Amino acid sequence: MAGLKTALTLEEEKRKKIEVKIIEERRQVAKAVEQAILSFKSLEKLKNIKVVFAQEAFVKGFDLCQKKVAKRFLELNFGFLV
């Protein structure tokens, strides 16, 4: 009976050590993921992609607005906007 208690205690200690190790490894993975995300966000290429996207979105929005205004006010000349 005492041998079983000792074996059970040893197994519980092993389990606790493994749990602690798993928690530490999860923390390390989380740190690595966070660092990877920060590195990716700071890439110059990503910044350029954002700028190009914003420019294209602005131009498309401006063109759409210009067409709507020109359609609504047929008597006005918006040629100077082109």
N, C-alpha and C positions, 0 to 999 in steps of 0.2 A: 504494500500500500504506500509506504514511504517512497519507494522507487517511482511509483506512478505520479505522486505529488511533485517530486523533483523533476521528472520528465515534463510534466505539465508546466511547471514554473519555467523551465528552460525554453520550452516552446513559446510561452507567452513573452518571454524576454526577446526571443528571436523575432517574434511578430512585431513587437513594439519597435525594435531596431529597424526592421524593414519599413514600418510605417513612417518613422522619422526620416529614413533615407528617401522614401517616395516623396514626402512633403518637400524635402530640400531639393530634390531633382525637379519637382514641379515649379518651385520658385526660380530655379536656374533657367528652366525653359521659358517661364513667363518673362524673365529679364531679357533673355535672348530675343524673344519675339518683340518685346517693346523696343529694344535697340535696333532690330531690323526694320521695324516700322519707322522709327525716327530717321534712320539712315536713308530709307527710301524716300521719305517725304522731303528730305533736304537735298535730294539730287537735283542738279541743275536741269537735267533732262525733264524731270517732272515739272519743274517751275516753267520751263519753256512750253510744255504741253498745256499747262493751265493758262498761260498768257495767250497762246494761239486759240484755245477754246473760247476764252473770254472775248477776244477780238472778233472771232467768227460769230459768236452769239450776239454781240453788239451790232455788228453789221447787218445780220439777218433781221434783228429786231427793228433796226432803223429803216431798212428797206420795206419791211412789212408795214410799219407805221406810215412811211412816205406814200405807199400805194393806197392805204386806207384814206389818208387825208386828200390825196389827189382825186380819188374816186368820189369822195364826199363833196369836195369843192372844185368842180369841173372848171369853173371860170378863172381860177387862179393858175399862174404859171410857176411851177416848182422846178423849172429847168436849172435854176442856179444851185440847187441842192445836189445835182449829179456830179 
